[in-house]
Amino acid sequence: MTAQSIRDAALFHFARDGYEGASLRAIADEVGIKKPSIYAHFSCKDDLFLHTLAFAFHEVKRHTLEYFRDHADLPLEQRLKGLLVWFEQEYNAHASARLMLRNCFYPPLSLYGEVMDQVYPFIDGMERALTRLLQRAMRNGDIPAIPAEQAAIAFMTLLDGITVEIIYGSSRRYKRRLEAAWPVFWHGIHHLNEEAHSVVPEGDSTT
């Protein structure tokens, strides 16, 4: 139980103050233990940070799956755009989302490799899940036949582009970017199939 209590306190401090700013003494004080007691459960600050970050990624993944489960009856466009709206709410409501997102964009230099070893599998997993979602939508006739993986990567790129505003901008700027970018993305989804068939293979010119 103490290890979990330390991790929960660390989640708040790392999310608020970052890796460099978080104090092990402050984390220990919040749990009600002495700082050396942390080392009975975590070998060092790096170890505590990486365990806490892994937990944050797990929580965000769990909450994302819950979002799709709870909104399964909505049309695909509402579910996907709603995910972008929901993500800002998740960031504001949960330290796990704040810690995860901040380290996707600005990991500690001393732990860059270890952090990215958590970031990339998370992003790749999201892309695979979105690909499957789009493939189901095609089978159900909700969207035209499109390169599902390409559309999933494009969605994640859109998410990257607007979530920068959560960290460095404001809610108003986030919503402005979302409302400007979403119609372009959704229009593109419905024209990917047309573009794919309009490309003339090399060496197949009729002239």
C-alpha positions in Angstrom: 0.0 0.0 0.0 2.8 2.4 0.7 4.3 2.0 -2.7 0.9 2.8 -4.2 0.6 5.8 -1.9 4.0 7.1 -2.9 3.1 6.7 -6.6 -0.2 8.5 -6.2 1.5 11.4 -4.5 4.3 11.4 -7.1 1.7 11.5 -9.8 0.4 14.8 -8.5 3.8 16.4 -8.0 5.3 15.2 -11.3 2.3 16.4 -13.2 2.3 19.8 -11.5 6.0 20.5 -11.1 7.6 18.3 -13.8 10.4 15.8 -13.3 13.0 18.5 -12.4 10.7 20.5 -10.1 9.2 17.6 -8.1 10.7 17.1 -4.7 11.0 13.6 -3.2 10.8 15.3 0.3 7.5 16.9 -0.6 6.2 13.5 -2.0 7.3 11.8 1.2 5.7 14.5 3.4 2.4 14.1 1.5 2.4 10.3 2.1 3.4 10.8 5.8 6.8 9.1 5.6 10.4 10.1 5.7 12.2 10.6 2.4 14.6 7.6 2.9 11.5 5.4 3.2 10.8 6.0 -0.5 13.9 4.0 -1.3 12.4 0.9 0.2 10.1 0.8 -2.8 11.8 2.8 -5.6 15.6 2.8 -6.2 15.8 6.5 -7.0 13.9 9.5 -8.3 14.2 8.2 -11.9 12.7 4.9 -10.9 9.8 6.5 -9.2 9.2 8.9 -12.1 9.2 6.1 -14.7 6.9 3.9 -12.7 4.6 6.8 -12.2 4.7 7.7 -15.9 3.9 4.1 -16.8 0.9 4.2 -14.5 -0.2 7.5 -16.1 -0.1 6.0 -19.6 -2.1 3.0 -18.3 -4.8 5.3 -16.8 -5.1 7.4 -20.0 -5.5 4.2 -22.1 -8.1 2.9 -19.7 -10.1 6.1 -19.7 -9.9 6.3 -23.5 -11.3 2.8 -23.9 -14.1 3.8 -21.4 -14.8 6.8 -23.6 -15.3 4.7 -26.7 -17.3 2.2 -24.8 -19.6 4.9 -23.3 -20.1 6.6 -26.7 -20.4 3.5 -28.9 -23.9 4.4 -30.1 -22.8 7.8 -31.5 -22.1 8.3 -35.2 -18.4 7.9 -36.0 -17.8 11.6 -36.6 -19.3 12.5 -33.2 -17.2 9.9 -31.5 -13.9 11.0 -33.1 -14.5 14.7 -32.7 -15.9 14.1 -29.2 -12.7 12.3 -28.3 -10.8 15.6 -29.0 -13.2 17.6 -26.9 -13.0 14.9 -24.2 -9.2 14.9 -24.2 -9.0 18.5 -23.1 -11.4 17.7 -20.3 -9.4 14.7 -19.3 -6.2 16.8 -19.2 -7.9 19.3 -16.9 -9.4 16.7 -14.6 -6.7 14.1 -14.2 -3.0 14.3 -13.2 -2.4 11.2 -15.2 -3.4 12.9 -18.5 -1.3 16.0 -17.6 1.8 13.9 -16.8 1.4 11.8 -19.9 0.9 14.7 -22.3 3.6 16.9 -20.9 6.1 14.1 -21.3 5.0 13.3 -24.8 6.1 16.8 -25.8 8.8 17.6 -23.3 10.4 14.5 -21.6 13.3 15.0 -19.2 16.5 15.0 -21.3 18.2 12.6 -18.9 15.4 10.1 -19.3 14.6 10.8 -23.0 15.1 7.2 -24.2 13.2 5.6 -21.3 10.3 8.0 -21.7 10.0 7.6 -25.4 10.0 3.8 -24.9 6.6 4.5 -23.2 5.4 7.2 -25.6 5.8 5.4 -28.9 4.0 2.1 -27.9 1.1 4.2 -26.6 0.9 6.2 -29.8 1.3 3.1 -32.0 -1.5 1.3 -29.9 -3.8 4.3 -30.4 -3.2 4.2 -34.2 -3.9 0.5 -34.3 -7.1 0.9 -32.3 -8.3 3.8 -34.5 -7.5 1.7 -37.6 -9.7 -1.1 -36.4 -12.4 1.4 -35.5 -12.3 2.9 -39.1 -12.3 -0.6 -40.6 -15.4 -1.5 -38.7 -17.1 1.7 -39.8 -16.3 0.9 -43.4 -17.8 -2.6 -43.0 -20.9 -1.1 -41.5 -21.2 1.4 -44.4 -20.7 4.4 -42.1 -17.8 5.8 -44.2 -16.5 5.0 -47.7 -13.7 2.5 -48.3 -10.5 4.4 -47.4 -6.9 3.6 -46.3 -7.8 3.1 -42.7 -4.2 3.2 -41.3 -3.5 6.4 -43.2 -6.7 8.0 -41.8 -5.7 6.8 -38.2 -2.3 8.4 -38.5 -3.8 11.6 -39.8 -6.1 11.7 -36.8 -3.2 11.3 -34.4 -1.4 14.0 -36.2 -4.4 16.3 -35.8 -4.5 15.4 -32.1 -0.8 16.2 -31.7 -1.3 19.6 -33.5 -4.1 20.8 -31.3 -3.0 19.4 -27.9 0.0 21.7 -28.0 -2.4 24.4 -27.1 -3.5 22.6 -24.0 0.1 22.9 -22.6 1.3 26.1 -24.1 -1.9 28.0 -25.0 -5.4 28.1 -23.6 -8.7 26.4 -23.8 -10.0 29.0 -26.2 -7.0 28.5 -28.5 -7.5 24.7 -28.3 -11.2 24.9 -29.3 -10.4 27.4 -32.1 -7.8 25.0 -33.6 -10.2 22.1 -33.2 -13.1 23.8 -34.9 -10.9 25.0 -37.8 -9.1 21.7 -38.4 -12.0 19.2 -37.9 -14.0 20.0 -41.0 -10.9 19.7 -43.1 -10.0 16.3 -41.6 -13.5 14.9 -41.9 -13.8 16.2 -45.5 -10.5 14.5 -46.3 -11.7 11.2 -44.8 -14.6 11.1 -47.4 -12.3 11.9 -50.3 -9.4 9.6 -49.5 -11.0 6.8 -51.6 -11.5 9.2 -54.5 -7.9 10.3 -54.4 -6.6 6.8 -54.2 -8.4 5.8 -57.3 -7.5 8.9 -59.2 -3.8 8.3 -59.0 -2.5 7.0 -62.3 0.2 4.3 -61.7 3.6 5.1 -63.0 4.1 3.8 -66.6 0.3 3.6 -67.1 -0.2 6.9 -68.9 -2.7 6.9 -71.7 -0.8 9.5 -73.7 
